[in-house]
Amino acid sequence: KDPKAAAQAASDMRNIVRRKLTGYVGFANLPNQWHRKSVRKGFNFNVMVVGESGLGKSTLVNTLFNTSLYPPKERSPPSAEIMPKTVSIQSISADIEENGVRLRLTVVDTPGFGDFVNNDASWGPIIENIEQRFDAYLDAENKVNRMNIVDNRIHACVYFIQPTGHSLKPLDVEVMRRLHTKVNLIPVIAKADTLTDEEIMAFKQRILADIQYHNIQIFEGPRYELDDDETIAENNEIMSKVPFAVVGANSDVQTPDGRKVRGRRYPWGVIEVDNEEHCDFVKLRQMLIRTHMEELKENTNNTLYENYRSDKLTAMGVAQDPSVFKEVNPAVKQEEERSLHEQKLQKMELEMKMVFQSKVAEKESKLKQSEEELYARHKEMKDQLERQRADLEEKKARIESGRPLEEKGKRKGFSLR
Ligand code: GDP
């Protein structure tokens, strides 16, 4: 946008000369350096699962990461005392390792969501949790030492849609509308084995239409600019399956042809989790873990967190602006300012008085000293004069009575001359 910057960039581009290297320099090794460093540091990934209980969230997480991250849930019969009143937030972390690459996986579950008679505001604790994670990151960034910040922000939110075959429920729309600016939303149709292929196709169409109608932004994968054709095709293939119709299963079952697969067995056959013909589980896993994990993290950092951060900081900046306090009575405010000003004046006056007094005292003591000196000198001079006068007096008396003195002198045989 800045014409100067654009001109500079254009001139830089002109100055780039393409050269063929004559020997091995070594920067081709950069990706390897990057690779080694990343592997050493390890990766972290935080995923949130939102959906009514019983939609198979824990089963799917276990299936995705091939671990029993979630122990089997014990569903006790409902009783008034133990029934929670609000949606709670539970987070489970696990360090998993594959071929020497470590991944710290955190799954944030939202038990209780959609379980109440009145589900208004059941998204409250969820949004709160997401924002708290942003706030913690913002705080960490503002600390003096901001190296090694632990990133606990939610990188992906898998939203489970009940396999009704109709369309999105009002609760789904409400929650998605509130979530989409804060997390990468990935909608999935839960327990897709309960719908036929045709039902899934039609359901997907209606869900997408609803999402578009309500202007909900779901995660769309990477921007294409720098990608090669193969990556673009792969991404399109994944995106064409959204919302993913998924099936979760933690145990192996035997297929009629004797293979052992992860899946669910029914009287009429076996549904294989890892078979793309049967469901979109493979595509969801590919997107979340194999191809788009970095993209999800980048988008969280560069877009979602950045928007949250700038909104928050702007809000804080505005709040510091005194013009915002419009509710404050101007007369009260004026009175406050006046008394503050008066206090300031009084303080200044007191200080000036003290300075004045100390100066006066100093001057007085100096004056006293010089007065004493003057007195002393005066006395000395007076004494001196007195002595001179007495001398003169004596001389005068002597002169006046010169003759007798002369006579006396003569008589004694000497003269004054
Ligand atoms: P959560 O409350 O959303 O975490 O749900 P769970 O993972 O505890 O699953 C609830 C029940 O649904 C369990 O009996 C699972 O065996 C079952 N279940 C999980 N995934 C699927 C699925 O894809 N299809 C079917 N038909 N059942 C599933």
Residues whose N, C-alpha, C, O or C-beta is under 5 A from the ligand:
A	BS01	GDP	E52 S53 G54 L55 G56 K57 S58 T59 K73 K191 A192 D193 V246 V247 G248
